[in-house]
């Protein structure tokens, strides 16, 4: 995407919001990994809000997701009642602003700042892993208890994969994926087939954030989940969708600046320890363990391949997509053994 004056769009969004507070400064605080942009919007008297700008996916989904997240933020049970950032609202709904000019289509949402406590170390100890597993089990349980209090989502895993499948037959899709189309279609078909066989409809669905990079959340000194930000991949789906990133957080290699999405972290003893402790708090089922591999397949197909060129900056997109073709998808069957997990959990 060519240069876009994001601060100017934020000013227009704030004007549309209609607040009497005047903006003093706008500072880019983006992580620089994705194409989404995050800004600190400063007012007088040390007051500020966070502006999130996005242009990948669909505006309707952007608006829907943030409405669900805001409802969830107010619905979570203690001690998670302040874990998520609250969005600014107008006329009893989350305020979003859509800026369209020529081929530019950018969307804005404003958050109240969320408090941040302790960050986990790049490489976790076993004590860290046990505490993290227990607090995430409790958080997932709270999300489950809130499901009836939040709006329904129009996105499904099957519809996202079907969108990718259909895109592969378009002129743009053929140009984007070239010689890899056959392999991608095969994995789409495998995923959709397994969706019917498991069956996915019987799996527990909760609000999931998918991307649990170690830089996206903070904990208390005792290890309790305290706050969570960065909602780029939020959706309603199986809680298993969150597990791949937790396997990376607890992995032996730890948090790295240069990253890949290898499936092998799902088989490490450290992740098995995480699942064992999580299972004590919020028990898993055999069907959910069987779905872990398909959740990983969905992650690669949807977030790395379908949305990768629009979400990641080009360097990361090229690297991750090349690895998806050469490593991630080809290694699914040889590098993942669900029986290893079932045995540890006595399922």
N, C-alpha and C positions, 0 to 999 in steps of 0.2 A: 504493500500500500504506500502511495506517495505521501509526502509531508502533509500532515493535517494539524492545524492550530488547535490543539486540545484545550489549552487554557481559555481561548476565545469561546469554545463550545461550552465549557464549564460556566463561564460568565452568562451565556445565553440560557443555560439550564437553570442557574440560580435566579435569574430574572423571571423565568417562567414559573419557578417555585413560588415566588412572590414574597420572600422574606424581607423585612425592613433592614436586616443586618447587611452592612456593606463589606465586600471582600477586600481584605488588606493585601493578601498575597496568595499565590497558587504555586505549590512546590511539587515537583515530580518525585514520588517515592516508590515507583514501580520496581519490581524485582528484576526486570530486563530479560527474563526467560521467555515470557509469552508476549503476544501482541496486545493483550489487555493492558490498559494504563491505569495507574492509581495515583491520585494527587491529594495532598493535604491542602485544604482550603481554609486559610487563616482569617479570622476576624479580629476585631479589637478585643482587649481584655483577655488575651490568651485563649479565647474560644475558637474551636475549629471543628470541621467535619471532614470526612473522607469522601472523595468523589471517585467512583469507579466508572471507567469508560470501556466499552466493548464494541466489536463489530464483526465477530465471528458467530456463526449459527443463525438463529432467527430471533428477531426482536420480540416476537410473541412469547418465545420460550424464555428469553431474558427477563421479561416483565413477569411472567408466570412464576419462574423460579424464585425471584426476589420477593414476590408476594408470599409464597410458601415459606421461605426462610424467615421472613419477618413474623409470620404467624407462629412458626416453630419457636422462635426466640422468646416469645411471650408464653409459650405453652410448656416448655421444658420444666420438669420438676426439680426442686433443690437436690443437689447443690449446683445444678446447671442452669439456673434461671438467668444468669448473666453471662453465660458462655459465648453466646452469639451476639454480633453487632446488631443493633436496631436501626432500621432504615428510616429516613424521613418520610412522613406521610402527608398527603393532601387529600381532602375530601374522603377521609376514611379508607384510603388505600395507599400502598407504597407509591411514592412519586418517582416516575421515570420520565426521562426526556429523550426524544428521538430527533436527531439532527440529520436532515437530508439535503444534499446540494449536489447536483450533477450525479456522479457515481459514488459520492461519499454518503455513508449511512452509519452513523455512530450513535450509541445509546449511553445514557448516563443515569446512575443511581447514586444517592447520597447516603452515607452511613454516619451514625454517631460513633465516635471513637470507642474502641473496645480496649479495656485495660489488659496489660500484659504483665505476667509474673516471670517465672523461671523458664528458661529454654533448656531442653534436654541436651546433653553433650553429644558430639558427633558420633561417638560409639558408646552404646549403652552397656551397662553392667547387667548381670542377671537380676539384681534387685530392681533396677530401672525397668527391665522387661516385665517382671511380675507386677509391679505397681501400674505400669502402663496398661497391661492386659486387663487388670481388674477395673481400672477407671474407665476404659473404653467399653468394657462389658456393661458397666453401669450407665454410661452415656447412651449406648445403643438401646438399652432397656427403657431409658427415659424417652428416647425418640420413638420407640414402639408404643409407649403409653400415650404419646401425643398425636399419633397418626389420625385419630378420629376428630381432632380439633383443628386440622390444617386443610387447606383446599386440595382438591384432587389435581393430579398432574396429567397432562396430555401426552407426555413423552413416555415411550416404552423402549425396552432393549430391542425388541423385534422390529419396531418401526425404524429405529436408528440404523440397524443393520440392513433392513430392506431399502432404506434411502441410499445407503452406500452401494448396494447391489445394483439398483436401478441407475445410479450415477455412472457406474462402470460402462454402461452401454451408450452413454452420451458422448458427443464430440469432445467435450471438456474432460470427461472421465478417461477416455482413451488417450488423450494427450497427457494427462496427469500421471496415469499409472502404466501406460505402455505395455511392455511384455509381462508385467506382473498381474494383469487382469485375471488370467485363468486361475492363478494360485489364490488370489483374494476372493474370487467367486467361490472357490471350493471351500474356503474357510467360513465364508458367510453361510453357505449351505449346511456345513457341519454344525455351526452354531444354531441356526434355525431348527434343524432336525433335533438337536439335543434339547432345545427349548420345549419341544413337544413331548419328548420322551421322559424328561425328568419327573414330573412336569413342573415347569417353572411357576405356574400359577399357584402351586401349593407351598412355595417357599415364602417365608416371612418377609414382608416388604416394610421398609422403614425409610425415613429421610437419610440419605448417605451423601458424603462429601467427596468420596473417591480419592482425591489428592491430599493425602496426609503427609506431605513433606514435613520434615522436622522443623522447618521455618514457618509453618502455617498454624502452629498452636503453641500455647504455653501451659505450664503446670504450676501447682503450688509447691512449696518446699517439701511437702509430704508426698508429692507425686500425683495429686488429684488433678484431672483435667480442669483448667481454669478458663481458658479462652481459645476460640477458634476463629480464624479469619480466612480470606481467600476462598470464594465460593464458586470458582469458575466451572467446576465439573459437578455441581450439586444436582441431585436427581432423587426421585423416589424409586427404590429398587431393593434387591436383596442385600442384606447387611454384608454378605460375602464380597460385594464389590469394593468394600473398604479394606479388605484383608491384604490385597497385594501390596498396597503402600505401607501397611504396618509391617509386612515382611521385610520391606526395604529399610524401614526405620530401625528395626531390631537386628538387621543383618550383621554378620561378623565384620564386613568391610566398613560399615558405618556410613555416615553422610559424606558425600563427595561433591565437589564443585562440578566436575565432568561426570555425567551420569548416563546410564543405560537402563533398559527395562528388561533385564534377564529374568527368566522364570525360576531360576535356581534358588532364589531367596525363599520361595515358598516351600522348599524341602529342607532348609537348614534346621538344625536342632534348636537354634535360638527362636525361630518362628514357631516350632512345635511347642516350645515352652510357653510362648505367648498364647497360643491356642488352648493349651491345657489349662492355663490360669483363667483365660477368658471364659472357657467352657464351664468352669466352676460357678461363675457369676451369672451367665446368660447362656444356658446349654444350647449346643448346636445339634443339628440332625444329620443323619447319613446323607440325605438328599442335598443338604447345604454343602457338605464336604465334597460331594460329587460335582457340585456346581462351581467349585473354586477354579478348576481348569477353564471352564467356559466363561467365567467372569474375567479371567485373564485374557482369553481370546477376544472377548468383547472389548476390553480396554485397548488392546493393540489395534483391532479393526476400527473402532469408533474414534478414539482420541488420538492415536498416532497416525493412522492412515486417512480416515475420512476427514477429520478436522485438523490434522497436523500442520498442513501448509498454511492454514488460516490462524491457528492458535499459537504455535511456536514460532519464534524468530527463525529465519531461514536456515541458519547454521544448525540449530538443534533439530529442525524438521528434517533436513537432509540426512543428518547422522542417524536419527532414530528410525526413519523410514527405511533407510538402507539396511540397518540392523534388523528391522522387522521382517524384511524379505529373506535375509540371509541367516538369521539366528532365531529370533523370537518365535515366529510361527512354525518353522521347521522343527524346532526342539520341543514342541508341546507334548508329544506323546513319549518321547524318549527321556525327557528331563523331569516329568511330573508323575508321581505315583500316589494316588489318593489313598491307597491301602496303608501307606506309611502313616498318614494322619489318622485314619480310622482306628488303627491299632493303638496309637498314643492316647486317643480319646476314649478307648474301649467301646467303640460303636460297632 
